[in-house]
Amino acid sequence: MSDEARTSPEAATELPARVLALLDASRQSLAALAAAVELAAGRKAELVALFVEDLDLLHSAAFPFSCEVGAQSGLARPLSPKALEASLARQVRRASQALADAVAGREVRHRFQVSRGRVASEALALAGPGDVLVLGKAGLSGQWGVRLGSTSRALILEAPCTVVIWDERLRPSRGPLRLVSDAAPQLSDTALITLAPLFDGVEALPSMGATALVRHLARARSGALLLHRPELARLAEQDPQLLARIPVPIIVVP
């Protein structure tokens, strides 16, 4: 773990707000990066792209029976620590280049950070209360329960900051910031102060069940949905596929 990733919560509150983007070799990661660049530009915030060399994967490669399956060919081939290290090095180079391409021509302060450890732990250690963490939605389309990846679930439920869950099928576009609440939105709310300028107004939605919410947003193609963590947990208990069914980005705040 890098020294930067060990920043204490107390110190994090003194840091300027950042946009954190988790990078890997996936298509959804690159889509989330594009959204993170837009968000960082809108907030005039620093963009930190984090690539985590997964320690669990590195440990698994040490077993003599380890193998990898080609995504296109479906063929299994032996996986050695040396081959995995080489693969990770290639992924780091691609992620670094993807960041350079994404910010080209944009006035966005940015840096690329590589750490080695468990993905959720590294991301949670880096994030501070004032940051925004951007994740791709494609990996979250499974059930909210055991089928939702432990890494994604930990980041959504435990991050000390706002989490944006981006859908790779969408381009960043303005629209209303929809807030589900029985009470009127409070402009003193930190999340609203931070995010509202990036959208075309705030739209208050009454508290409703998961089915009604999915139906209400079925044709939405812009803006985002803001949920407080307890509200997300309540809705996801009603519909474990909720994250996949909502067609706009979902912003989760503590």
C-alpha positions in Angstrom: 0.0 0.0 0.0 1.4 3.4 -0.9 1.9 6.1 1.7 -0.8 8.2 0.1 -3.3 5.4 0.6 -2.7 5.4 4.3 -4.1 8.9 4.8 -6.0 9.0 8.1 -9.7 10.1 8.1 -8.7 13.2 10.1 -6.2 14.3 7.5 -8.6 13.4 4.7 -11.1 16.0 5.9 -8.4 18.7 5.3 -7.7 17.6 1.8 -9.4 19.3 -1.2 -12.2 17.3 -2.6 -11.1 14.8 -5.2 -12.8 12.5 -7.8 -11.5 9.0 -7.4 -11.8 6.5 -10.4 -11.0 2.8 -10.1 -9.3 1.6 -13.2 -8.9 -1.8 -14.6 -8.9 -3.4 -18.1 -12.7 -3.5 -18.5 -14.9 -1.5 -20.8 -17.1 -0.3 -17.9 -14.0 1.0 -16.2 -13.2 3.3 -19.1 -16.8 4.5 -19.3 -16.7 5.4 -15.6 -13.4 7.2 -16.2 -15.0 9.4 -18.8 -17.7 10.3 -16.3 -15.1 10.9 -13.6 -13.3 13.4 -15.9 -16.5 15.3 -16.5 -17.2 15.3 -12.8 -13.7 16.5 -11.9 -13.9 19.2 -14.5 -17.3 20.4 -13.2 -16.1 20.5 -9.6 -12.7 21.9 -10.5 -11.3 19.0 -8.4 -8.3 16.8 -8.7 -8.9 13.5 -10.5 -7.1 10.5 -9.0 -7.2 7.3 -11.1 -6.4 4.3 -8.9 -5.2 0.9 -10.3 -5.0 -1.8 -7.7 -2.8 -4.9 -8.4 -5.1 -7.4 -6.7 -3.2 -9.2 -4.0 -5.7 -12.1 -3.9 -5.2 -12.7 -7.6 -1.4 -12.7 -7.2 -1.6 -15.2 -4.3 -3.8 -17.5 -6.4 -1.3 -17.6 -9.2 1.2 -19.3 -6.9 -0.9 -22.5 -6.8 0.4 -25.1 -9.3 -3.1 -25.8 -10.6 -3.9 -22.1 -11.4 -5.1 -21.3 -14.8 -6.8 -18.5 -16.7 -9.6 -18.7 -19.3 -9.5 -16.5 -22.4 -12.5 -14.1 -22.6 -12.7 -14.6 -26.3 -11.4 -18.1 -26.9 -12.7 -19.8 -23.8 -9.5 -21.8 -23.6 -7.8 -22.5 -20.3 -4.0 -22.0 -20.0 -1.7 -22.2 -17.0 -1.3 -19.1 -14.9 2.1 -18.4 -13.4 3.1 -15.6 -11.1 5.6 -14.4 -13.7 2.9 -14.3 -16.4 0.5 -12.6 -14.1 3.0 -9.9 -13.2 3.7 -9.3 -16.9 -0.1 -9.1 -17.5 -0.5 -6.6 -14.7 2.3 -4.5 -16.1 0.5 -4.3 -19.4 -2.7 -3.4 -17.7 -1.1 -0.6 -15.8 0.4 0.8 -19.0 -3.0 0.6 -20.7 -4.8 2.3 -17.7 -2.2 5.1 -17.6 -2.7 5.7 -21.3 -6.5 5.6 -20.9 -6.2 8.3 -18.3 -3.9 10.4 -20.5 -6.4 10.1 -23.4 -9.4 10.9 -21.2 -8.0 14.2 -20.0 -6.4 15.3 -23.2 -7.3 18.8 -24.0 -9.1 19.3 -20.6 -7.9 21.5 -17.8 -8.2 18.8 -15.2 -5.6 18.2 -12.5 -5.0 14.5 -12.4 -2.6 11.8 -11.3 -2.3 8.1 -11.7 -1.8 5.9 -8.6 -0.9 2.2 -8.5 -1.1 0.2 -5.3 -1.0 -3.5 -4.5 -3.4 -5.0 -2.1 -7.1 -5.9 -1.9 -9.2 -3.6 -4.2 -11.8 -2.6 -1.6 -9.3 -2.0 1.1 -7.0 0.2 -1.1 -9.9 2.3 -2.4 -11.4 2.7 1.1 -8.1 3.7 2.5 -7.6 6.3 -0.2 -11.1 7.9 0.0 -11.9 10.8 2.3 -15.2 12.2 3.3 -15.2 15.0 0.8 -14.3 12.8 -2.2 -16.4 11.3 -4.9 -15.7 7.7 -5.9 -16.8 6.6 -9.4 -17.5 3.0 -10.2 -18.8 1.2 -13.3 -22.3 -0.3 -13.1 -21.8 -3.3 -15.3 -20.1 -5.3 -12.6 -23.0 -4.5 -10.2 -25.8 -6.1 -12.2 -26.0 -9.2 -10.1 -28.2 -9.7 -7.0 -27.8 -7.3 -4.1 -27.1 -10.3 -1.9 -24.3 -12.8 -2.2 -24.1 -12.4 -6.0 -23.1 -8.8 -5.8 -19.3 -8.8 -5.7 -17.9 -8.3 -2.2 -15.6 -5.5 -3.5 -18.5 -3.5 -5.1 -20.7 -4.1 -2.1 -18.0 -2.9 0.3 -17.3 0.2 -1.6 -21.0 1.2 -1.9 -21.8 0.5 1.7 -18.6 1.4 3.5 -17.0 4.3 1.5 -16.8 7.4 3.7 -17.8 9.6 0.7 -20.3 9.9 -2.1 -20.2 7.0 -4.6 -21.3 7.4 -8.2 -22.4 4.2 -10.0 -22.0 4.8 -13.7 -23.8 2.9 -16.5 -21.4 2.2 -19.4 -24.2 2.6 -21.9 -24.6 6.3 -21.1 -22.5 9.4 -22.0 -22.2 12.0 -19.3 -25.2 14.3 -19.9 -27.0 17.0 -17.8 -30.5 16.5 -16.5 -32.2 16.6 -13.2 -30.7 15.3 -10.0 -33.5 13.2 -8.6 -33.7 12.8 -4.8 -35.9 10.2 -3.2 -37.2 11.5 0.1 -40.4 12.2 1.9 -38.9 15.6 2.9 -38.1 18.5 0.6 -34.4 18.5 -0.5 -32.2 20.6 1.8 -29.8 22.8 -0.1 -27.6 22.7 3.0 -27.0 19.0 2.4 -23.3 18.6 1.5 -24.0 16.2 -1.3 -26.5 18.6 -2.9 -24.1 21.5 -2.6 -21.4 19.4 -4.3 -23.4 17.8 -7.0 -26.4 20.1 -7.8 -24.3 22.5 -10.0 -23.6 19.6 -12.3 -27.2 19.0 -13.1 -30.3 20.9 -14.4 -31.9 21.4 -11.0 -33.0 19.1 -8.2 -36.2 17.0 -8.6 -37.7 15.7 -5.4 -39.4 12.3 -5.7 -41.6 11.0 -2.9 -40.4 7.9 -1.1 -41.7 4.9 -3.0 -41.1 1.2 -3.4 -38.5 -0.3 -5.8 -41.1 -1.4 -8.4 -42.6 2.1 -8.6 -39.2 3.8 -8.7 -38.0 1.6 -11.6 -41.3 2.3 -13.5 -41.0 6.0 -12.8 -37.4 6.2 -14.2 -37.9 3.7 -17.1 -37.5 6.3 -19.8 -35.0 8.5 -18.1 -31.8 9.0 -20.2 -30.1 11.9 -18.4 -29.4 13.3 -15.0 -29.0 10.9 -12.0 -30.7 9.4 -9.0 -29.5 10.3 -5.6 -30.1 7.8 -2.7 -29.0 7.9 0.9 -27.4 4.6 1.9 -30.3 3.4 4.1 -32.8 4.1 1.3 -30.7 2.1 -1.2 -30.5 -0.8 1.3 -34.3 -0.7 1.7 -35.0 -0.6 -2.0 -32.5 -3.3 -2.8 -34.1 -5.6 -0.3 -37.3 -5.3 -2.3 -35.6 -5.7 -5.6 -32.1 -7.3 -5.7 -31.7 -6.3 -9.3 -32.4 -2.6 -8.6 -29.0 -1.4 -9.6 -29.3 -3.0 -13.0 -32.8 -1.8 -13.6 -32.3 2.0 -13.0 -31.3 3.4 -16.4 -29.4 6.5 -15.1 -26.3 6.9 -12.9 -27.0 6.3 -9.2 -25.4 8.5 -6.6 -25.1 7.0 -3.1 -24.4 9.2 -0.2 -23.8 8.2 3.5 
